Amino acid sequence: MSSDNKIDGSLSAAPAPKAADKILDVARDLFYREGIRAIGVDEIVKRAGVTKPSLYRSFPSKDELAASYLRKYDLEFWERFDEAVNAHPGDPRAQIIAFLTRVGKRTQKPDYRGCGMTNAAVEYPERGHPARIVSENNKQELRRRLRAMAAAMGAVDSDTLGDGLLLLIEGAYISGQLFGRGGPAASVARNADLLIEASLKK
């Protein structure tokens, strides 16, 4: 086990919540921008202005810190998704287009690094890794919701439409990083609308 993942068994007192929040905020920024494996706990504690023991009191290992980052990312993701849903009650097509319009706009930002969940799944191919589990759960729930929304739209084959929308979303996450401003991810909402139109019962 690397020093990043060692637990200091002599530490038992819980740190102040503010210290834990600071650590998680710094880790979230670094993990998203640089990648989880590229960042060690030494860099995190340095940026957060805390000691390594204070980190390990709240996060027993780097793996658990990575999973905690992704749990927070998951909450933020569903907040954005639900905002789009709540803005168009009873209209799943408009909900999807609203969500993807925002995704398309985010992909055009200079600091865009795609989806933290997708990136983590690529970094951690091993099944059962704490970070991968959070990522897989997020993607499974997104797939379930998209299929349900496709059914509510009256698609001929709702599962295929839902999966097609998921593939468009994942493609936007990756191509946004590859092409940046002016890339194909900017038109993800328009392409989704075309796919939906072609999939509805006539």
N, C-alpha and C positions, 0 to 999 in steps of 0.2 A: 504494500500500500504506500502511495506517495505521501510526502509530508503535507500536501494539500488536503488529504483525506483523513489524516490521523485525528483521533479524538484524545484530548487531554483529560484523562480520567480524574485528575486532581481538582478539576474545576466543577463546582456544583452550584454556586450561586447564580441566579438568573440576572442578566444585565438589565439595565433600565430600558424600557420599550423604545425610547428615543434612539439609543445606540443601535438596537436591532433594526429599527426603521432606516437609520442612516446607512447601515451596512447593506441592507436590501436595495435601497435606492441606488447606491453606487454600483452594486453588483448588476442591477438591472441595466444601467446605462452601459457599463463595460461589456457585459455579456452580449447585449444586443448589437453594439457597434463592432466589437472585435471577435466575438465568438466565445463560447463558454470554455472550451479547452485551451484557448489561447491566453486566458487570464488566470493567474494564480491568486491565492488568498493574500499573499504578501502585497500585491498591487492593490487589492481591494481595501485592506486595512490601512494602507498608506493614504489612499484617496479619501477614505472615510474619516481619517484622523482618530482611529481607535487602535486597540492592541489586538494581536491575534487571539489571545485567550478570550477576549470579549466576544469575538466572532464565534468561537467554538462553543460558548455557553448557549447561544441561540441556535446555531447551525452546527450539529455534530460533525459534519463533513462537508466538503465542497459539493459533493453530489446532492446533499440535502439543500444546500444553499441554491444550487441550480434549480432544483425542483420547486423551491419556494419562489424563486424569480418567475418561473413559468406559471405557477399558480396565480401569482399576481397578474401576469400577462393574460392569463385565461380570463380572469375577472374583467379586465379592461376590454378584452376582445368582445365578450358578450354584452358589455355595456354599450359598445358601439353598434353591435348587431341589433340589440333590442331598441336602441334609439331609432334606427331605420324602420324597424317593425312597428313601433308605437306611433311613428309619424304617418303611417298609412294603414290604419286599422281595417281589417277585412279585405285587404288587397295585396295578396302575397307577391304578385308580379311587381307592383310598385315598391314593395318592401325590398325585394332583391335588387331592383335597379337602383334604389336609393343607397343601399349598402355598398354596391359595387361602384357607384359614382364616387363615393368617398374613397374607396380603395384606389380607384384610378387616379384621383387627385393626389393621394399620398405617395403613389409610386413616382410622381414627378418631382418630389423633393430631393435636394442634393444629398441629404443624409439618410435616404431610404435604404433599409437593409432587409426588406422583405418581411416575412412573418417569423417571429421568434420561435413559434411552435415548429414550423417547417424546418427552420435552421437547426433546431435542437435535435429533431428526428434524424437529420443527416449526420450530425456530429456524433450521435449515440445510436449506432445501428443495433447494439445488443439489446435483445428483448429483456424486459424486467428492470432495466436501469430506471431509477426514479425520475429522471428528466424525460426519458422517452415515454414512460407511462402517462405523465401529464399531457404530453404532446399527442399521444395516440387517443386519449380520452377526448381531447378537444376536437380532433379531426373526426372521430366517430360521431360525436354529438352534432357537429356541423353537417356531416353527411345525412344523419337522421332528419335534421330540421329541413334541409334542402329537399329531400325526397318528400317529406310531408307537405312542404309548400308547393312543390310541383304537383302533387295530387290535388291540393286545394285549388290550383289553377285550372284543373281539368285536363291535364296532359294525357295524351294517348298512352304513353309509357312513362309514368311518373318517376320510377326508379332510374330509368336511363336519363331523363331530363335532370333529375337531381344530381346524378353523378356527373353529367356533362357540365353543370354549373360549378360543381366542386373542382373539376379539372380546369375550368376557366380561371377560377379564383387562384388555384395553386400556380397556374401558368403566369398569372399577373404578378404573384409574389416573386417568382424567379426572374421573369423578363424585366421587371422593374429595376432589379439590381444590375442586370446585364446591359440594358439599353439606356436607363436613366430618362432624362427629360426628352420628350418627343418619341419615346418608344411605344411599342404596341400595347403595353399595359394601360395606357391612357384611355383606350377604347374598350376596356373590359365590359363596361356597362352596356354599351351599344351591341357588342357581340353577344352578350347574355340575352338581351332583348330579342335579337334575331333568332337565337336558339330557342327561346321560349315560344316565339310566334310560330316557328316551324314545328313545334312539338304539341301544339294545342289541337284539340278535336275540332274539326271543321263542321 
